[in-house]
Amino acid sequence: IPLRGSVSSLNVSVATGICLFEALRQRDAKGRVGGQG
């Protein structure tokens, strides 16, 4: 698989997934500030 032009698009998809994961994680942490677990 030639990864000459698709590397940037791969990075974009990975960055998008990381951003979504972080947003969900922070929102979930804010929902239960009182205690962990």
Contacts in CASP RR format, 6 or more apart in sequence:
PFRMAT RR
TARGET T0000
AUTHOR 0000-0000-0000
METHOD contacts of the structure
MODEL  1
IPLRGSVSSLNVSVATGICLFEALRQRDAKGRVGGQG
3 10 0 8 1.000
END
